[in-house]
Amino acid sequence: RQMCIRDSINAEYGAEINHPLSISKPDMKYIIASLFVLSFLYCTSAQSICDKYSTSSNNSALLNTVVGALIGRALEVPSLAIYFNGVKPQGSTNFTSPQNADRLALLQLHLVQFFGQGVALNCTDGSIGAYTGRTDMAAVHQPMNISAADSTAFNEALLTILTNAGVTTADVATVRTLLNSFNSAIIYTPTPAPTRAPVNAPAPVEQPSHASFFFVSAFVVVVSTFAYLF
């Protein structure tokens, strides 16, 4: 950090500072203090992961390489391939079919655009356009019934690709945190059944006893007999 500050100062004001007669001491102190603050803010500002690793190419080329490798790895894992080959959910797009090559390209484009956003990996060189896919992640992923295990496997595949490509442990951990922040939208959550108000059971109907039935029958017989006699 000290080297960065010194280099910044020397690069911008080296000639003036090295000449003791050109600037008064109070002005010199003010300039040095100002440059110290500015260079500190500049040198300590966090560079995005996307920009950090786009040294030999632009942001678009970097993310297209990563996303392409991720899709290829997912197709090699049976539990993940079913989300790309039309098996799960049933009747979904089979991205592995040559007839759907354009849809696969669109899927990759949307993934690149999504991860290039400021809320994700923050790619800033302008080579990645604005995100044009669907913005409601839950609406996209919940119908796919993605399990927690499959979501974790997909994330680990991406993190492994980054690790093998030389991304630092700290940056991989940052990406892991980013991926985990999407869990609630991606991992399938069954809709709870609606609760119903309890229904009071009807009061039991008291059945007449055998004794009551006998008494009524006897009474009917007696009445009938009197009616016959008189």
Disulfide bonds with the S-S distance in Angstrom:
Cys4-Cys43 1.86
Cys50-Cys123 1.92
